[in-house]
Amino acid sequence: LRWSYFCSGPPLVVGSRHRCATSLTMSQAAAAEQLENGIVAEGPEEGATRGCCSKACGALQQAFGLTCSGAAASLFCKRKYFFAIKLRLVYWAVVLFMALATLTIGTCLQGFAAALYVDATDAEFLVAFGAVPVTFIVLATLSDQVVQVGSDQFDEEPLLNFRVFCAAAGLPLRATNVGIIAVLELLPLIYVARAADTPQQVFQHYSHGGLVAVSILAFLFMIFKLVVVVRGRWVVLNQTREEVGGVSLLAFPCSRCPCQGPAAREPEQQDGLLVEERDIRQSILEHLRLRATRLRAVALLVLAVFIIGGCAGSYFTRSVWLSLIMLLLLLAITWLAVENLVPQLLGNTYFAMLVLYAILSTSTLALNARLPRGPEEAKRTLLMEGWRSSNAEFTPSGSNGYPICSYRWGNDTRLNVFDFLVMSDFLYGDGAANKKLARGFNATALENPVVEVLQKFRKRGRYAVIKFPAARKRVMAIRGTQNFDDVLVDLDVFGSSAVLDALHQFVPIASIVPKDVIRWYFDAFNLKAWFGGRDLLTDYLAEARRAKALSAEEGFDFFVTGHSLGGYFAAAVGGHLDVPSVSFSPPGQTFVLRRAGVEGERNLWRTLTAVVPEGDPVPKVDEQAGLVQPIACPRSGLECHYLSTTTCELYDKCGGDPRGRKLPKLMLGECLKHQEKR
């Protein structure tokens, strides 16, 4: 038999031509005989068996034309395999960085918002100014190592820098190479073997395993850097790089015959100064430099302590912008301190994530400040009694233009979509709330509603429980964003989802990573839960359980409704208690299901009906999980988010209100403009 392999060693120079030193031919029987007898034949080039002190290694080299460290590479094309490793690692590193950036920024936004509630507890204060900086530093550091793992693939050998730090930390080269190959190849296959029924699932689970593999490498990268600094091995990195660079990733040295490095050389002379003396001087200078940087690091950490005091002061002043500035300053000073204490542990990636966090947090606060919460909304009524006269009439342009126009909920006297619109809207009123509700149901089969529970106007996530005795119905309505605490709830609940949607425009993380995995991460990194903070859904669930039990005793139908943020809570309550819910312009629920305590999407498939206007930015956060009714919106931006806009569109396309209610004066003018823009 003739054996021929790709060149994995230095070329053999014969005259002026280069021939592959590993392209040798030999009888397999002769090779086996040499292995059995322990005969070592000289290689085709001088020193071809250098570093192999065993007869077996020499026989392998003679039989297959390979050095001891290149024996494993003969099983496949090394260059192509290295390209496959680099391609996968770069791809996984990019996706993982985006995922970690989402988790880091979203989690820190949630934790920061928790301490700014009017009734914030000590635990939530600890989350904002204790857990948030620590979490940001840890996750951002891990993200930085992920970027370095990805950039490490642009060397000739994959993971060269990683292997250099492993060697400098004292890890044997054999263990490093074996561990890297095992992690990169076995972990993705293990994840595929767990659950993969379709080609899409195979890809998703293989990618998930690859992301876990890169996470392990990035975490070990960070650990080995710390070990190198603690052991004072930073000054020998260049020498270690030269030693490791001469050994392939696919080199698995025999445990009984470890390959030896080049023979020691006599000290060289350079201008009368021994190389050893020069190295000693460089080591002393490096030691002094490290000492100076560590002193700077200590000074910066002391400054960070004073900034934490400033964070506490901003908390008591209730100034969200001042608190945000102090928190960003704390993260920046900490970055400088760690960079001086442990060089190269935090790179430019950390600073980039800090800038992104600052941009997103300030943009989110500015965006939420534009949401409608003025006095005109509190006084405006969506619908009024049909017997009232008006100066002008609105003629609908269609009839049953949307399937939801014909939807009905409950038994006997059934509810329609306009009934839920009126109940969702009346919570935005202050002193006129009961009047708005009465005007919306007078002279109908639902007249004389009884408001059993109504929270104060400034209460975060205000809700009400409304009873319709004649129709035997009870509805829990939840308000959307109206005051600053509601803005903080938006950040608390949807911070991670909003960042995921923003980064999804560049890397489709939600299509690569299984949804259950994203849900688990969002739930696991709930900083408030770590310190015993309050669950925002607890109060709604308690009241909804009470109302549902009371309705069952009285033979009433029970429903939940809400707009915007209230629509999300209505969907979550409905999924928890298996109660029908109707939401208007709600944020998505898919990725925050587990954090909300809902077991799965199927719960919302049975209970949730969501009305989503075209162009409304709020429902585009996360993904909708229930039955979605899209409706047109000829306006732009946040105008499509208003309940008045939704009412005009449905009133126009459904042929008016089935109960004969009319549009009040303010709504009439708005709906006429809406109709003209179509």
Residue, then its C-alpha position, 0 to 999 in steps of 0.5 A: l500500500r502506498w500512503s501519501y499525505f498533505c504537507s504538514g511540516p517544513p518543505l525539503v529543499v532538493g536543489s532549487r525545487h521544494r518538495c513536501a517533506t511529508s509526501l513519502t511512500m512506504s509499505q504499511a507492513a514495513a511501518a508496522e514492523q518498525l513500530e513493533n521492533g522499535i526501529v527508528a530510521e532517519g527522516p528525509e531531512e536532517g533533524a526531521t525527528r527532532g523533539c521526538c525522543s521515542k522510537a515509536c514517534g520515529a517510526l510514525q515519522q518514517a512511515f507517514g512522513l510526519t513529525c510527532s506533533g503533526a500525526a493527528a493532522s494527517l487524518f484530514c486536511k489541516r488547512k481546510y479544517f483550520f478554516a472551518i474552525k475559524l469560520r465557526l468561531v468568528y460566526w459564533a463570537v459575533v452572535l454571542f457578542m450581540a446576545l451578551a450585549t443585549l443581556t448586559i444592557g437590557t438587564c442593567l436598564q431594568g435594574f437601574a429603573a427599579a430604584l427610581y420608583v416612587d415607592a422603591t425599597d432598599a432591595e431595589f436601591l441595592v440592585a440599581f447601585g450595587a448589582v447593576p455596576v457589578t453585573f455590567i462589569v462582569l458581562a461586559t468583560l465576558s463580552d470583551q473576551v468573546v470579541q478577543v476569541g473571535s479576533d484570535q482567528f485572524d492569526e495563522e493558527p486558530l486560538l493562538n492568543f488563547r493557547v499562549f495565555c493557557a501556557a503562560a498560566g501553566l496549563p500543559l499544551r496537550a491538555t489545552n489542545v485536547g480541551i479546545i478540540a473537544v469543546l468545539e466539536l462535542l458540545p454542538l453535537i451534544y446539543v443537537a442530540r438533545a432535541a433536533d426534529t427539523p433542519q431548523q432545529v438542528f441549526q439552532h441547537y448546533s448554533h446554541g452549542g457553539l455559543v456555549a463553547v465560545s462562552i466557555l473559551a471566553f470565560l477561561f480566557m478571562i481566568f487565564k489572564l487573571v492567573v498570568v497577572v497574579r503569577g507575574r508571568w506577564v513579562v514572559l508572554n512574548q517568549t511563550r508566544e514564540e514557543v506555542g507558535g511553533v506547535s500546531l493546534l492539532a499537535f497532541p504530544c505523546s504523554r510518554c515522549p513529550c517533545q522537547g523545545p530547541a536546545a539551549r543556546e549560549p548567551e549572545q553578546q550585543d554591544g558588550l551586554l549579555v542578553e540575560e542582563r538586558d532581560i533582567r533590566q526589562s523585567i525590573l522596568e516592567h515591574l515598576r510600570l506595573r506597580a505604578t499602574r496598580l497605584r493608579a487603579v487603587a486611586l480610581l477605585v477610591l474615586a469610584v467609592f465617592i461616586i457611589g455616594g453621589c449615586a445615593g444622593s441622586y436617588f434621594t433627589r429623585s432625579v433620573w437623569l442625575s442618577l443615570i449620569m452618576l451611574l455611567l460615570l461609575l462604570a467608566i471610572t471602574w473600567l479605567a481602574v480595572e484596565n490599570l489593575v489587569p491590563q488587556l482584561l477590558g478592551n475597547t469592547y467594554f467602552a463601546m458597550l458602555v457608550l451603547y448603554a448610555i445611548l439606549s438608556t437616554s434615548t429610551l427615557a426621551l422616547n417615553a417622555r413623548l408618550p401621551r399623558g397630557p390633560e386633554e387625554a384625561k378629559r377626552t371621551l372616546l364614545m358617547e350616548g347615541w341619543r346626544s346630538s352633534n354639530a356634524e356627523f361622521t359617515p363610516s366608509g366601510s362595514n365589517g372591514y376587519p374580522i374583529c368588528s364581528y367578534r363578541w365575548g361572553n354569553d347573553t349580552r356579549l361585549n364587542v371591541f368598542d366596549f373594551l376600548v371604552m374601559s381601557d381608555f377611562l383609566y387615563g382620566d383623573g377626576a373625570a374617570n367615572k364620568k367617562l365610563a358612564r358616558g360610554f355605556n349609558a343608554t346601552a345594555l351595559e348601562n349603570p356600570v359599577v366600579e368596584v376597584l379603582q386605584k389612585f391616578r398616580k399609581r403605577g400601572r393603575y387598574a380598575v375592576i368594573k361590574f356590569p350587573a345587568a349583563r352579568k359581566r366583570v372586567m379588569a382594565i389596566r392602564g398604559t404608560q401615563n406617569f414617570d413610574d409607568v416609564l420605569v416599568d417599561l424599562d423594567v419589563f422590556g429593557s432586554s427585549a427592546v435591545l434585542d430588537a435593536l440588535h436584531q437588525f444587524v444579527p438575527i439572534a432570535s432566529i439563531v438561538p432557540k426562543d426557550v433559551i432567550r426566555w431562560y436568560f431573560d428570566a435568570f438575569n432578573l436582578k430584582a429577583w436576586f435581591g428579593g425585589r417585587d414582581l410587578l405582576t403580583d398585584y394584578l394576579a392577586e386582584a384578578r384571582r379575587a375577581k375571577a373567584l367572585s365572578a364564578e360565585e355570581g355566575f358572571d363572565f370575567f375578562v381582562t383588557g388594557h392598552s399599551l403597557g396595560g395590554y401586556f399585563a392584561a395578556a400576562v394575567g389572562g395567560h396565567l388564569d386562563v381568562p380571555s383578554v383583549s389588548f390594544s397596542p401591547p408590547g410583545q410577550t414572546f421573550v418575556l413569557r417565562r419571566a412573567g410566569v406564563e408556561g408557554e405560548r399556547n396559554l396566550w393562543r387560547t386567551l389573547t386578542a391583540v389589536v395592533p395598528e400599522g406603524d405603531p412602534v410599541p407592539k414591535v417590541d418583542e413578538q406578539a404571541g396571541l391572536v393579532q388583528p392588524i389595522a391600518c393607520p394613515r398617521s405616523g409614529l406614536e400617533c398610531h399608538y393612541l387609543s383615539t387613533t385605533t377608535c377612529e380606524l375601527y369606527d370607520k371600518c366597522g360601520g360605526d359602533p354596534r350599540g349605536r354610540k356616537l363620536p364626541k366633539l373632540m373625537l369627531g374632528e380627529c376621526l374626520k382628519h383620520q378619514e381624510k388621510r387615508 
